[in-house]
Amino acid sequence: MGKLSDKVALVTGAAAGIGAATAEVLASHGAKVVLGDIRGELVAQTAKRIGEAASAVTYDAADTASVEHLVDEVIARHGRLDVLHNNAAITAQAWARDTTVLDTELDWFDLTLRVNLRSGYIAAKRALPHMIAGGGGAIVNMASIAAFSGGPTLVAYGISKAGVAAMTKYLAAQYGRHNVRTNCIAPGAVLTEQVLENVPGVTEAAVAQLPYTRAGQGTDIGNVVAFLASEDAAYVNGQVITVDGGGTAGIAPPLDSATQAGSGPVPA
């Protein structure tokens, strides 16, 4: 019996990357998982790869009715919803279109907030009555370390993720007494397909700066989602948990200095 046996989970933005990895982790712990994504063919393939515990729904995170339908479809298929992982976000196109305040078009800014923040709000609003009626549940939102410091680019993304962190606090405060816990993950450098395609040298840069031996993988995030969704985290509510290999702790010494200091193994 896995720690999520008999639980039903919904993962948005689950066709690839962190969402797909998280869906697979949740299924490995015994959950029935519904994967939602705008990329219908790809999300169906991902669900098929995960196995019988997974199924797919094509939806558009920018469209209110589509997000509501996604939650309704989970209930129609399984009769309940125990875990909501709000992971959907605009990422691949953002590298070119989401830059500085002066250069980012307002239409793109608005779309980013609709997908990254508003869709999670709608999903939670739709899911909460079912969770409360079922005796409780867990909502795990996806923020980013970009929510907590500025940078030279991705202004709309960072602002949207700061909103996700704030939303987490409100959901936790308002519905914790209904036994619905809400928490949030703020990942650092995670080597998803779109990051590798859009950020040249990201692997080397991460290893050079992180006070750890490697950059993040999707399963690193999925494992934390599974923990927060389970009874192991029964007393964890309203938290923003940074999962970044220590990146926000500070920049590590140069690799040669670390080696000379005998601070542990360093990747070649």
N, C-alpha and C positions, 0 to 999 in steps of 0.2 A: 504494500500500500504506500503510495507516494504521499507527500505532505499536502498535495492539492487534489487528492482523490475525491471524486464526487463534486468537484467545483467546476463551474463554467466560466471561462475567461474570454474576454474580447480584447484583441490587440489591433489597434489601428495603425495604418502605415506599415503593414506587415508583409508586403510582397518581397522585400529584400532588406539587407542591412540589419540594424539593431532590432527592428520589429520582427523580422523573420527568425532571427536567432532567439529572441525572447519567446516567441510562440513555440519554438521547438523545445526550449527549456521548460516552459510551463507544461507542455504535453508530456515531457519525460517525468514530471512529478505527478502525473495522473490526471491533470485537468483536461476537460474537453475545451478546445480552443477554436474560436471563430476569428479568422483573419480578415480584416477589412483593408481595402486599398483601391485606388483609382485605376491601377494597372490590372485589369481583370484577368487577362490570360496569365500573367506572371504570378499573381497571388493565388490563382487556382493551382498552378504548378507547385508553388511552395507548400500549399496545404496538402497536396497529394504526396509530396516528398516526406512530409512529417508523418503522415499515416492516418489511420482511421479516426484518431482522436481529433483531427483537424478538419475544418471546412472553411470555405472562402465566400466572401460577399464583395461584389464590386460596388464602390460608393465614391462620392465626391465630397471630400472634407470641407470644401468651400461652399457647399449647398446645405442649407438648414434641413430641408425635407429629406435629403439623402442621408444625412447623419442620423436623423430620427429613425428612418427606415432601417438603418444598420442595426441599431439597438433593438428595434422591434423584431427584426429577423432573428436575432439571437434568442429572444424570448419565444418566438414561434418554433424554433428548432429544438430548444432545450428546456423551455418552461421556467428558466431562471437565469440570473446573471449574478455571479459572485465577485468577479474580478474585472475591472475595467482598466486597461492600460492605454492611456492617451499618448500615443507615440507619433501620430501623423504630423508631418512638417514639410514645408517646401525647403528642399536642400539643393538638389542638383542645379536648378536654374538660378538659384540665389547667388552663386559665386560670380556670375556675370552681371546680374541686375540689381542686387542688393549690396550697395557699396557705401557711399557717404550720404549725409543728410542732403547735400546740395545735388548730388547726382542720382539718387534713388527716386524714381517716379512715384507719385502718390498712389497711383493705381496698384503698383507693385507692393508698396507699403501696406495698403489696405488688404490686398490678397494675402500677404504674409500673415497679418493678424487674424484674418478669417480662418486660415488653415491651421496655423500653429497654436492659436489661443482660443478663438471663438468656437472652433469645432469641438475642442475638449470640454468647453463649458456646456455646449449643447448635449454632448454625449453624456456628461455627468447628470445634467438636468433630466434627461430621459431615463437614465439608468437608476437614479436614486430611489424613485418609488418602488421599483422592483426589488432593489437591495433591502430597503427598509421592510417591505412586506415579507421578504425571505428571512428576516432575522439579522441582517447585516451584510457587510461586504467590504471590499478593499478597492480603492481607486489609487492607481499609481500614475502620476503625471510625468512627462518628460520635459525637463528644462534644459539647461546647459550652463557650463561655467561662463559662457558669454553673457549670461544674465546679470553678472555681478561686477563686470568691469568693462570699460569701453575699449574700442579697438579701431583700427584704420578702415575696416570694412564690415559688412554684414550688420548694418545698423538696425534694419527692420527685424532681422532674426533675433538679435540680442534683446531688443525691446519686447518682442513677443514672448521670449523665454522668461524675461523678468515678470511679465504678466502671469505666466504659468505658475511661477513660484508663489506669487501673491494669491492666485486663485486657490492653490493648494491649502494655504493657511485658512482661507475663508471656508472652504469645504470641510476642513477638519474641525474648525470651531463650530460650525453650524450643524454638522451631522454626526459628530463623534458619539453623542449620546444616543444616537440611533444604531450604534454599533457599526457604523460605516467609517472606517479609517481611511484617511487620505494622506498620501505622502508623495514625494517628488524626488526624482533623480536628476542630478546635474552632471552629465558626463564631460570628461575632457576629451583628449584625442583618442578617437575610436576609428580603427582602420576599416571602415565600410567601403563598399564598392565605389560609391560616389565621392568619398573623400580621396581615395587613391587616384581616381580619375581626374579630380579637379585641383588637387594640391600637390604639385610636384615636390618630391623630396620629403614628404610628410613623415615617412617612416624613419628616415635618418635624423630628421630634426627632432622628432619626439624622443628617440633614444638618446640623442645628444643632450637634451635638456631635462628630461624627466629624472627624478630621483628613484628610478626603478629600472628594471632590465628590459622592458619592452613597452610598446604602445598598447592601447586597449583593443579588445576584440568584442564582437557583439555579445558573445556569451557572458563576458564580464558584467555587462549591464543586465542581461537576462537573469543571471543568478541573483542579482539584487532585487529585481522585480519579483522573482519567485519567493524570496525571503519576505518581502514586504506584503505579499499577497497571502502568506501563510500565517498560521497561528503562532509560529515562532516569533512573529513581530506583533503579537497581540497588544502590546503596550506602546507601540510606536505609532504616533499620529501627529500629523502636521509638520513633518520634518522634510527638509531639503537635504538630501544625502549626496555629497560629491563623490563621484567615482572617476578618478582621474590619475591614478598611479602616483599620487603625491604632487601633481603638477602645480596645484595652488598652494602647496606648502613652501615652494621655492624652487629655484633652478639649481640643479645638482652641479657639483664641481666638474670641470672638464674630464673627459673619460680617462686621459692619461694620469691626471692627478688622483682620480678615484682609485685607479689601479695601484699607483704607487703608495697610496695610503692604506691599501689592503682592505678596502671597503666592501669587497664582495665581487662576485663574477660580473663581468661586463660583456655584453654581446659583441661578437666580432664584427 
